Amino acid sequence: METRPQKNLVLILAREFASKLATATFVTDADGNLVFYNEAAEELLGRAFADVGELSASEWSGVFSVTDLDGAPIPLEEIPGGVALLERRPAHRDLRFTALDGIPREVSVTGLPLLSHADELVGSVSLFWQPGSDERPG
């Protein structure tokens, strides 16, 4: 039987926090692997997390086609969650993605690094919403 390493407590708490939010939220580990997205994100992503499950960074970046608003592809390391992971700083960007339901959507995304200590990155949280919707944070 294969055993998975235990997740960092910060990731567990981030998942719990995200599950309570009405704002679409995507949680990744330090390697960029998708570990959770919440119910609000399910509507934008086109499928329930329970049906998708955890995905490696290469798997989910292949599933969700991400472009800038002009249609140019955005590499994983330039989307806000990627910046949060690689540069350990918050990032924000408007972008377009096509998700599992095949519908392109324009969203505003803010990515935040998850640090358990000043020097220990455990993942990232990305909050996203459609401009002009009632789901804007704040």
C-alpha positions as CSV (number, residue, x, y, z in Angstrom):
1,M,0.0,0.0,0.0
2,E,1.4,3.4,-1.0
3,T,1.6,6.0,1.7
4,R,1.5,9.7,1.1
5,P,3.6,12.1,3.1
6,Q,1.5,14.0,5.7
7,K,0.6,17.5,4.6
8,N,2.0,20.5,6.4
9,L,-0.5,21.9,9.0
10,V,-0.5,25.3,7.1
11,L,-1.8,23.5,4.0
12,I,-4.4,21.7,6.0
13,L,-5.6,25.0,7.6
14,A,-5.5,26.7,4.2
15,R,-7.8,24.1,2.8
16,E,-10.2,24.4,5.7
17,F,-10.2,28.2,5.4
18,A,-10.8,28.0,1.7
19,S,-13.7,25.6,2.2
20,K,-15.5,28.3,4.2
21,L,-15.0,31.1,1.7
22,A,-17.6,32.3,-0.8
23,T,-14.7,33.6,-3.0
24,A,-13.2,31.0,-5.5
25,T,-10.0,29.7,-3.9
26,F,-7.3,27.4,-5.3
27,V,-4.7,25.9,-2.9
28,T,-1.3,24.4,-4.1
29,D,1.6,22.9,-2.2
30,A,5.2,24.1,-2.5
31,D,5.7,22.1,-5.7
32,G,2.7,23.7,-7.3
33,N,0.5,20.6,-7.0
34,L,-3.2,21.4,-6.7
35,V,-4.3,20.2,-3.3
36,F,-7.8,21.8,-3.1
37,Y,-10.3,24.2,-4.6
38,N,-13.5,25.3,-3.0
39,E,-17.1,25.1,-3.9
40,A,-17.1,28.7,-5.3
41,A,-14.2,27.7,-7.6
42,E,-16.1,24.6,-8.8
43,E,-18.5,26.9,-10.6
44,L,-15.7,28.7,-12.5
45,L,-13.6,25.6,-13.1
46,G,-16.4,23.5,-14.4
47,R,-16.2,20.5,-12.2
48,A,-16.3,19.6,-8.5
49,F,-13.0,19.1,-6.7
50,A,-14.3,15.7,-5.5
51,D,-14.4,14.6,-9.1
52,V,-11.0,16.0,-10.0
53,G,-8.9,15.4,-6.9
54,E,-5.4,16.5,-6.3
55,L,-3.3,17.1,-9.5
56,S,0.4,17.6,-10.1
57,A,1.4,21.1,-11.4
58,S,1.9,19.7,-14.9
59,E,-1.5,17.9,-14.9
60,W,-3.5,20.9,-13.8
61,S,-1.6,23.4,-16.0
62,G,-2.5,21.2,-18.9
63,V,-6.1,21.0,-17.9
64,F,-6.7,24.7,-17.5
65,S,-5.6,26.7,-20.5
66,V,-4.5,30.2,-19.2
67,T,-3.9,33.2,-21.4
68,D,-3.7,37.0,-21.0
69,L,-6.7,39.0,-22.0
70,D,-5.3,39.2,-25.6
71,G,-5.1,35.4,-25.9
72,A,-1.3,35.0,-25.4
73,P,-0.5,31.9,-23.3
74,I,0.8,32.6,-19.8
75,P,3.4,30.2,-18.4
76,L,2.7,28.7,-15.0
77,E,5.5,30.7,-13.4
78,E,3.8,34.0,-14.5
79,I,0.3,33.4,-13.2
80,P,-0.2,34.8,-9.7
81,G,0.0,31.5,-7.9
82,G,3.2,30.7,-9.7
83,V,4.7,34.0,-8.8
84,A,3.7,33.5,-5.2
85,L,5.5,30.1,-5.2
86,L,8.6,31.1,-7.1
87,E,9.1,34.6,-5.8
88,R,7.5,34.1,-2.4
89,R,5.5,37.3,-2.8
90,P,1.8,38.2,-3.5
91,A,0.9,38.8,-7.1
92,H,-2.2,39.9,-9.0
93,R,-3.3,39.7,-12.6
94,D,-6.3,39.7,-14.8
95,L,-6.3,36.7,-17.2
96,R,-8.5,34.4,-19.2
97,F,-8.7,30.6,-18.7
98,T,-10.7,27.8,-20.2
99,A,-11.5,25.2,-17.7
100,L,-13.0,21.7,-17.6
101,D,-16.3,22.7,-19.0
102,G,-14.7,24.3,-22.1
103,I,-16.1,27.8,-21.3
104,P,-13.5,30.7,-21.5
105,R,-13.7,33.0,-18.5
106,E,-12.0,36.3,-17.6
107,V,-11.0,36.5,-14.0
108,S,-8.9,38.6,-11.6
109,V,-6.5,36.5,-9.6
110,T,-4.5,37.2,-6.5
111,G,-1.9,34.7,-5.4
112,L,-0.4,34.6,-1.9
113,P,2.5,32.5,-0.7
114,L,1.9,30.2,2.2
115,L,4.8,30.4,4.6
116,S,4.9,28.4,7.8
117,H,8.0,30.3,8.9
118,A,9.8,33.3,7.2
119,D,12.0,30.9,5.3
120,E,9.7,27.9,4.8
121,L,7.3,27.9,1.8
122,V,4.6,25.3,2.0
123,G,2.3,26.4,-0.9
124,S,0.1,29.1,-2.2
125,V,-3.5,30.3,-2.2
126,S,-5.1,31.9,-5.2
127,L,-8.3,33.9,-4.9
128,F,-10.1,34.6,-8.1
129,W,-13.3,36.3,-9.3
130,Q,-14.9,37.5,-12.4
131,P,-14.6,41.3,-12.8
132,G,-18.0,43.0,-12.2
133,S,-19.4,40.0,-10.3
134,D,-20.7,40.2,-6.7
135,E,-18.0,37.8,-5.6
136,R,-15.2,40.4,-5.4
137,P,-13.2,40.2,-2.2
138,G,-13.4,43.1,0.2
